[in-house]
Amino acid sequence: MRSTRPNVTEFSFLLCGVLIILVGWIADFLGIFELGSEPTGHGAGGALQLRVFLTMFGVAFATIGVAYENFPQILYDGEAAKRYVVAFLFLADGSLHLYAFNDHLGDAFASTFFGVFATIQLAAPFVIPYRRGRLDVVWLAVTVFLILAYIATRTVAIWPIGVVEEVEPLGMLSKLVEVLTVLPLLLLMRSERASRHIARDSAAVAGR
């Protein structure tokens, strides 16, 4: 039976992956003030390549520990593998939204928005692989909302932003991660529905 919580090894590697991401974000945050000006958009507050590298490094570190600890399960249990993929994609997108927070420090609404969603996404990997089917609709709703919010703010001027935001590399990378997140989530929800139908049919047959 699949565990409902990470074991010590999993938790340690996930936590260290998050800490690596946070260290990169703090360095980027402090670098903004060294430059002596507040950033105004994604990618303005630091090198995109460095941000992507630190994000990948944090996610890769977490992946190594989880894969080592659960290799047989991931190899033979497709649902478990998909849940870990979703968890790591949430971790990556949360990291990118931390950098978006840095880039919008001059805008209270935008910085709060990115700060809240980054926190949710960085916490989600500690839950997603261990709560089978219960919160999949929540993770999907969060991801789809972020995609739609990006499209809307790049199309029309929405209150309280008041301007049409520019399309930039960091934002596009974040949307790519989110699109990739939607796919395994839909597959998980589909398989969960199929499992429920099979269980109901089996119960009906047994009750005859």
N, C-alpha and C positions, 0 to 999 in steps of 0.2 A: 504493500500500500504506500502511495506517495506521501511523503512527509508534508505536514501543514506548516512547517517553519524551517528556515535554513539551519543546517548543522553548523558547528563551530568553524569548520574550514570554509564552507561557503560564505558564511557571514563575514569572516575575516577578510576574504578576498574581495567581496562586494564592498565592504566598508573601506578597504584600502583603495579600491578603484575610485570610490566617491571622494576620498581624501586627496588623491592625486588630482582629480578634476578641480576640487576646491582650491588646492595650492596654485594650480594654473590660473584659476579665475582671480584669486587674490593678487597674484603677481600682475595680471592684466589690469586689475582695478587700481592698484597702486601706480602702475605706469601711466594711467590717465592723468593723475595729479602731477606726476613728474613732468609731463608735457605742458602742464600749465593751462589746459583748456578742457572744457567739457565736450565730450563727443556728441554728435547729433544723429547718428544712424548706425546701422549694423556695419561692423567692420571698420568703423572710423577710429576706434579706441585701441587697436592693436593689430599685429600682423595676422592675417587670416591663416597663413600656413602654420604659425605657431599654435594658434587656437585649435585648429583641426588636429595637429599632432598631439597636443595634450589631451584632447578629447579621446582620440583613438588609443593613446597610451593608457588612460584610465579605464576605458572599456575593455581593452585587451587584457589588462592585469586582472580585472574581475573575471573575464571569460576563462582565463587559464586556470584559475582556482576552481571555478564551478565545473568546467569540463573535466578536469582531473578527478574531482570528487564524484562526478556523476556520469562518467563516460558510458558505461553499459546502458544506463537508463536513457540517456540522450540518444544513443545509437539505435535502441530497439523500441523506444516509446516516442512515436512521432508527436504526440500531444505535448509531452514534456519538453521536447526539443523546441517546438514552436513557442512555448511559454518562456523559455529562456531567451529565445531570439527577441521576443517582444520586450522582455525585461531589459536586455542590453540596448535595444533601440531607444527605449525610454531613457535609459541612462545617457546615451549619446545626445538625444534631443534636449534633455535637461541641461546638459553642459553647454550646448549652443545657446540656450535661452539665458544662461548666466551671463554669457558674453553680450547677448542682446540687452540685458539689464545694464551692463556697463555702458553700452552705446547710447542708452536713453536716460542717463542720469539727470539730464536737464528737463525731463518731462515726467512729472510725478505720476500721472496715470500710466504711462507706458512702462516706467521702471517698476511700478507696483505690479502691473500685469505680468511682466516677465519674471519678476521675483517670485510671485505666487506659483506660477506654472512650473518654473524651474524647480522649486522646492517639492511640488507634487511629483514631478517626473523623476527626481533623484531619489525620492523615497519609494516610488513604485516598484523598483526591482527587488526590494526586500519582501514584496507581497505577491506580485504577479505569478511567480512559478508555484506558489503554495496555496492558492485559493482557486481551486478548479471551478471554472464556470461562474462563480458568484459575482465577480466584478468585471467580467469581460466587457459588458455593455458600458460600464463606466470608463474603462480605458479607451474603448472605441469612441465614445462621446467626446472625451477630452481631445483625442487626436483629430477627429473630424472637425471639432470646433476650432482648433488651432489652424487647420488648413483653410477653413472657410473665412476665419478672421483675417488671415494673411491676404487671401484673394480680395476680400471686401475692402481692406485698407489700401490696397494697391489699385483699386478701381474707382472708388468714390471717396470724398471727404466725409468721414464719419465723426460725429461728436463722441467724446470730447477731443479727439485728435485734431480735427478741423482742416487737415490737409491730406492730399493723396500722397502716401509714402512711396519712396523710390524702391525699385526692385534691386536688391543687392546680393552679392555672392553668399554671405552667411545665411541670409533668410532663405534663399533658394536651396541651400544645403539642408537647412532645417526642414523645409517642406519635403525634400526627397526622403529624408529619414522618416517623416511622418507617413508618407505614402507607403513606404516599405513596411511601416508598422501596421497599417490598416489591413494589409493582405493576410498575414498570419492570424490576426484577430478575427477576421471574417471566417477563416477556415476553422478556428477553434470554436466559434459560436455555432457554426454549421455542424461540426462533429458532436458538440454537446447536445444539440437538438436531436440529432440522429440517435444518440445514446439514450436520451429520454424516451424517444418513440419505441426503441427496441425494448427498453425496460417495461414500458406500459403494455406492449404487445405480449411480452413474456408473462407479465402478471395476469393479463386477461386469459391467456391460454392456461395458466396454472389454476385459475379460479373456476374453470369450466368443470 
